[in-house]
Amino acid sequence: MSSPETLIQVDHLQVGFGSKALISQAVKGISFTLHKGDILGIVGESGSGKSVTSLSILDLLRSNPNNKTSGQIWFSLDGRRINLFDLKARDIQRIRGRRISMIFQEPLSTFNPVRRCGAQVKEVLDVHDIGERSARRDVVLEAFRDVSLPDVERVYRSYPHELSGGQLQRVSIAMALVSQPELLICDEPTTALDVTTQKEIIGLLQSIVDRRGLSMIFISHDLDVVRQLCSKVLVMYQGEVVEAGELPETFLSPKHPYTQALIACKPTLAPQHKSLPTVNNILAGQTLVKPRPEPVRSSEILISVKNLTVRFPKKKNHLFAKQEYLTAVEDVSFDVNRGDCLGIVGESGSGKSTIANVIAGLIHPSHGRLEYKGQELTQSKLRQDVSLRREIQMVFQDPYSSLNPSMSIGQTIMEPIKYHRLASDPKAQMMKLLEDVGLDKTYRDRYPHQLSGGQRQRVCIARSLALNPHLLICDESVSALDVSVQAQILNLLDELRAQLNLTMIFISHDLAVVNYIADEIIVMQHGQLVESGPCQQIINQPRELYTQNLINSIIT
């Protein structure tokens, strides 16, 4: 039997950032081989070097003189074995996006905000001159269908901001696949997707690999997804590979303590009465996990949503056309008691984020009524009452677009503290918040582009907590975080609920996370509330077929 053909071989890759005086080593001499048709998973905490490794394969780092890259990356190209680091810029551009494609972690930052999505995907075909020019639009539409996008003509005409996070991620997957590359690098491609779409995309990627003989590097913090999709795995920790092997054997019998720790700190669908362990706890030998703090729950209603309906006007085909509307949320009602955490789950586009934006005063409802502490909550009140704006805070889904790129992390966190005059020493308060979300003091002088996706999300959470809110709305706030940092943030939110009597609305596509943090769950589908109740009742005894399908779609 012939040995499998090698597609890419990484030899002693080292990547450092910074000046001559101070270089931070992000990747420390790693080596691995990927054969044709294989799917290699790379897992590890945020900042472990996973994404830096993938960017190095595309040769996206060496153009910056402050980045120090060494080693060799051998790629099999038309029967020849070439070192990608030896190629000139124009030669690597012919490979990048054509022979090697990448799906990036944050879909919104992948796209040009002033160009339509279809035109941006078609640009891949235009730049590399793939196929007949007259047929390229049809090729893009077919790529959209392959990733289960609804109403592909509308998606083709849409701008990025007109699509939900999950829909935009599917467009980015279509963009990477449309050129039919030989190597596909996926950097957290299912992070923004709900469980049913995630399962579809995983199945789609698997079928593409089987059908085309495509090779794939799949980077993810979701160990269950990696186990489901990949044949081999690399476990990275602080820029080094600490464990490598076949799947599922490596996860069933992990040898390195770090791999064991990653598996142990993931929440499950079972009731959990203890705080989640973190990687640092386990590596330090701290096996005793403290009980979860008991929140002070009350029968007093803090926020009440009554018959909420939100409609958005559709674009007219001509000036005198009848105005049509898209209904994002239809006749939804629920209450959240003081000290409770309400989880909102559902597929992408089900109306979850729209509800959150209405409560935060970012979207005006078409019909319905909101009450906060027994008083009607309107946008005019939110504009006029500074204390009310401070009491209702939101952590958004996309951390990169939530942060000002020209402000340092320290300035970003201190800005609301100074504006509302909440502390005599804003700098000390900022340092405490950084520590609370698992970032050390050196991050205060960094800028958003210098942080990983998970680190940016922690900054967003710290900024929201700076105002000591009464109601905290988390819209997919831990979806970009690795399992260890996710555990830290969930434990932190638990403690805040107990200490500050914090009330929360927690939106997520990860039912295990919602089950851990929330007391009640509402299930949304196509803008309607289809089921609600206590977490364990919804998880173990779902009444509606849609809820049953959501739970059955969880990859375990």
N, C-alpha and C positions, 0 to 999 in steps of 0.2 A: 504493500500500500504506500503510495507516494505521500510525502509530508506536505502539509498545507502550505500554500504560497503566502509569503509575507507581504503585506501591503505597506505597513509603516513600522519602522523600528526607531525608537528613541534611545540614544546612548548618552548617558551622563549629562543630562540636561540640568543646567544651573541658570537661575534667573534672579537677579538682584535689582533693587530699586534704590535710588538716592544718589548723593554726590560722592566724590572720591573720599571725602572725610568720613562719611557715614553711609554704608550700604546695607540695606535690609535684605537678607536672603529669603526670597519667597519660595523658591524651588532649589533643593540641595542635591544635585547629582542623581536624579532618578533615571531609571532605564526600564523599558518594557517593549514588547513586540505585539503587534496586532496582525492576525492573519486575515486573508480575504474571507468574507462571509461571517466573521466573528463579531460579537457585540461585547465590548469591554466596558464594564461599569467602573467609575471612579467615585468613591465616597470619602467623606471626611467632613470635618467642621468647616464653618465659614472661615476663610483665611488660611486654609491648609495647603493651598497651592493648586487646587483642582482647575479653576478657571484660567490661572496663569499658564498651566501646562497646555491647555487647549488653545489659548491665544498664541503660544509659542509655535505650535504646529502650523498655524496660519501665518506665522512670521509677522505678527502685528505689534511686536514690542521693540524690535531692534532699531526701528527708525528713530526712537527717542534716545539721544546721547546719554541721558541719565540712567537708562536701563542697561544693565550688564548681563548679557546672555552668552552662554558658552555651551558646548556639546555638539551633538550631531542628530539630525532628524532625517532618516532615510525613507524615501517614498518611491514606490514602484510605479513608474510612469511609462506606459506603452512599451513594456518589456525592459526598460532601463531602470537602474537603481540610482537615484540622485539624492544628494544632500540638499534639503530645502534651504539651509543656511548659506549655501554657495551660490544660489540663484540671484540674479539682478532683480530690481524692483519690477520691471516690466514683465519678466518671466514668471515671477511668483503671482502676479496679477492674473495671468492666464490660467493658473491653477486654482487660485482662491475664488470661490464662488462657482467654479465650473467642475473641477475634479474633487475639490474638498469644500464642502459647504458647512455652515454652522448655524444652529438655532441658538440665539442668545437668551440670557436669563430674563431680561425685562422687555416685554414686547413693545411697550410704548416708546422706549428709547431706540428701538430698532428702526423705526419708520420716520420719514420726513413728514412733519405734521401738516404741511401745506400741499401735499400731493395725494391723490386718490390711491387707495390700496392696490387696486388692479394694475394701475400704471407702474407702481413700484415693483410689483412682482414681475410684470412683463419686461421691465428694464433688465432683469437678469438675462432673459433670452436675447434682448437687443444687444447688450454689451458683449456677450459671448457669441453672438450671431448663430443662435440655435434654432433650427427649423425655418420653415417658410414664414416670411414677415406677415403675410395675410392670415396665417393660421395661429399666430401667437396668442391672440386674445382667447381663442377657444382652448388652447393648451392651458392657459391660466385658469379659466373657468373649470376645466376638468380637474386641475390640481386642487381647487377649492372644494369640489365635490369629494375628492379623495380624503380630505380631512374633516368631512362631515359638517361643513359650513352650510347653514340654511340660506335660502334665497341668494344664490351666488351672484346674480346680476346686481343686486343691491350692494353686496359686499364689494364687488368690483368698483362700483361708483362711490363707495363711502370713503370718507377721510378717517384716519386712525382714531380720532376722538369720538367718532360716531359708533364705534363698536365697543362691546364689553371687553374686559380683560381677557377672558377665555377665548372669545372670538378672534381677538387680535393675535393671541398666541398661535391659534390655528392658521391664521394668515401667514405668520412668520415661518411656521413649519412648511406650509405650501411653497413659500419663497425658497426655502432651502432645498426642497425636493424637485422643483420644477426643472432644474438643469440636469437631473439624473446623475448626481455625483457618484464617485466610487467610495468616498469616505464622508460620512455624515457625523459631525460633532454636535452633540446635543447638550447644552449647558442649562440644566434645570428646565427642560421643555414642557413638563407637565405641572410646574409649580402653580400656574394661574388657572388650572382646569379643575372643574368639578369631578366627582368620582366616576360618573358615568362616561363623561367625555374623556377622562384620563384613561379609562379602560379601553375605550375605542381607539385612542391615539396609540396606546401601547400595542394593541392588536394590529393597528395600521403599520407601525414601524416594524413590527416583527414580520408582517406579511411582505413588506417592501424588501427587507433583508433577504427573506427566503426566495422571493421572486427574481430579484435583480442580482443577487450575490453581493449586495452592498455590505460594506463594513461600517461599524458604528462605534463611536466612543460616547458613552452615555454618562453624564455627570449629574448626580442627584444627591440630595440629603434624605430622600425617601428610600429607606432600605428595602421596603416591601416591593416597590416598583423595580428596583435594581435586581432583586432576586427573581422577579417574574420575567424580566426581559433579557437579562444579560447571561452570557455563558461563562464569563470570567470577571473577576473584580480586583481592583487595586484599592487598598485602604490607605489614605494619606493623612499624615499628622505632622503639622509644623514643617511642611515642605519636603517631607520624606515619605517613602513607601514603607509602611510598617508591616503590611501583610498583603499577600497576593495569592490567588488560587482560583479553583473552579467553583462554580455555583450550581446548586445551593449548598454544597458541602462546607464552604468557608463560613457561611452564616449559621449553619447548624452546629458546627464545632469550631468556633473561632479560637485561635491560639493566642493572639496578642491581646493584652488587657484592654487596649484602646478599642479594638473591634468589639470585645465583650461589652464595653461601656456604652458604645453607640447603640447596640441592640437593647440594652437594659433600660435606657432612658426614654424610649418611645412610648407614648400613651396607647392604651388599648380600649376596646369597647366594653370591657368589664368595669364594674364600679371600683373606683380607686379612692381609698380613704387616707392614703399617705401622700406626701409631697413626692414629686418626680425626682429620681436621682439624676445628677448631672455627671458628665464625663469626669470633671475634676474630682467630684466626690469619690467616684469608683476608683480612679487612678490613685487617689490618696489613701485608699483602703477604708474609706468611711462607708461601711455597708449598712449602717443603721440609718434608716430614712425616717425623719420626724413626721408625726401626724399632720394632716392638713389643718390649717387654721380655720376655725369655725366663723363664717361671716355672720354679721348681725342682720338677720332677715326680718322684715317687717310686713305687716298686712297693709301698710300705707302705700298707696299707688303713687309712684314718682312720675312716670310718664304714661300717658294713655293715648293710644292711636285709635280713632273712631272713623270707620267707613272711608279710609284713605284711598283716593283714586288719583293717579298721575298719568296724564296724557301729554305726548309731545307732538307738535305739528310736523307732518311730513312735508317734504319739499314738493312744491307744485310743479307740474309739467309746463304750465303756461300761466300767464297773469290772471286769466278769468276762470281757471279751474277751481272746482270746489275744494275747500280745505279739508284734508283728511288727517286723522290723528293715529298715532301709535300708542296703544295703552300699555304702559310699563307696569303699573300696579292698579288693581281693580278691587275696590270695596274690601280693604283689609282692615281688621280691627284686632287689637291686643293691648294688654296692660303689662307694665313691668313694675313690680313692687320695689320699694327702697331696699337696697342691699342685695337684690337678686341679680342673677346674670341670665339673660335671655339669649339663647343661640338661634340664629337664623340660618337655615341650610336650604339648598336647592341648586339646580343646575345653573350654569352661566346664562345670564339673560332672564332669570326668573323674577327679578325685581328686588333682590336683596339689597344691593348697593343704593338703589333708588330710594328705598325706605330710609336707609341710613342718612342719605343726603337731605331728605325732607326734614328729618328730626334735627339735623345739624343746621338747618336754615339755608342750605345751599341750593335747594330746588323748591319752587313754589308748587304746592299741591293743586290739582284741578278741582277736587272735591274732598270733603272730609274735614276733620277737626283734630288738632293736637292739643293736649293739655299737659302742662308741666307743673307739678306741685299744686294741682287743682285749678290752675289758671290757664286760659287759652294761650297757646304758644304760636306767635305769628312772626313773620320775617321782620316786620317793623319793630316788634319788641326786641328781637335779637339784635337789630341794628342800634337801637337806642339804649339798651341796658347792657353796660359793660360787664357787670357781674354775672349776668345771665350767659353771656358769651363765654365767660371764663368757666362757668359750671358745666357746660356741655362741650366736651372735647372729642375729637375724632382722629383716629390713626388710619391713614389711607392705605390702599392696596399697593400702590406703586411707590416705593420709597425714594427712587431717584427724582421723579417729577415733583415730589413733596418738599424737596429741599432746595434752598437757594444756592446755586453752584458757586456764587461769588462770596459766600459767607463761610467762615470756618465753623467747625462743629461746636466749639465753645460759644461762638457768637450766636449760632442758631438756637441753642438751648437757653442762653441768657436773655435773648430778645423778649420773649413773653414775660419772663420774670421781671425785667426792667420796666416793661410797658405797664404792667399791672401793679408794680411796686410791691412785690410779694416777699421780698427778703432784703435785709440790710446789707447782706454780702452775697450778691448774685453769683459771683465766681465760686464761692464755697458751695452754694446750692447746686450749681452746675456740675461741680466735681462729684458731689454725692449722687446726683442722678446718673452720671456716667458709670459710677461704680454699681449702682442699682441694676443697670441693664447690661452689666458684664463687659464694660469697656474701661481700660485703664486711662490714666490722666494724659498720656501722650496723644490721645485722639482729639483733644481739645483744639490743637493747632492744625489738624488735617482738614481737607476739603472733601465734599461728597464724592468726587471722582476718584479719590485715593482710597475709598473704602469698598469692600465687597458688598453685594446686595444685602446679605444678612446684617452686616454692620450698619448699613444705612437705615435699615428698618428699626434697629435698636435705638438709633438717634431719634427717629420719628416718635417712638414710644416715649423716650425720655423727655422730649419737648412737650408732648401732650400731658405727661404726668407733672410737669413743672408747675402747672396752674392749680394743682390739687382739685381736680374736677369732681363733681357729684355724679355726673353721668359720663361714662367713657364708651364711645362707640368704636369698636375695632373691626375694620373692614378688611378681612384676610390679613390681619396684622402679623401673624406668625407663619404665613405660607412661604415666605422667602428665607426662613431661618432653618438651620440645621437642627437635628433632634436635640442636641445638648443645649444650644442657646434657646430653642423652643421651650425646653424644660425649665430653664432659668426664668424665662419671661412668664410662663404659666404659673410658676411658683410665686413670682413677684406679684402678678395680678391677684393671686389667691391672698397673699399677705396684705395687699392694699385694700382689698374688699373687707378684710377683717379689721384692719387698723383705721381706715378712713370711712367705713360704711359706704364704700363705693358701689354704685349701681352700674351694670354693664350691659351693652348689647354687643354680642360677639358673632360676627359673620364669618363663616368658613365653609370650604368644601370638604374639609377633613372631619368626618364624623367622630373619629376617635378623640380629636382635640376638643370638639364641641361637647362631647360626652364628659370629658374631664372637667372642663371649666364651667359649663352652664348648668343651671337648675331646671330650666324649661327649654323646650325646643319648639319652634314653628317651622313648618316645611312649606316652601314656596314652589309653585310651578306656573309658568306663563303668567306671572303677575298676580296669581291668586293664592290664598292661604288654603292648603289642602288638608293639613293636619297639625295639631298642636297638643302638647302635653308634657309631663315630666320626662326627663332624658331617658331613663331606663325603660319607661313604658314605650316610648317611640322606638328605641333601639331593639327591644326584645319582643314587643307586641304591636308592630305597626298595623294600622287598620287599612290604610289606603295602598293600592297596588303601586302607585308611584313611589311611596316611601319604602316599600319592600324592595323595589328595584334599585333605589339608591343604596340601601344597605347591602344588597347582594352584589353591587358593583365594586365594593371596597376590595382592593387588592391586598391579600394577606398571605 
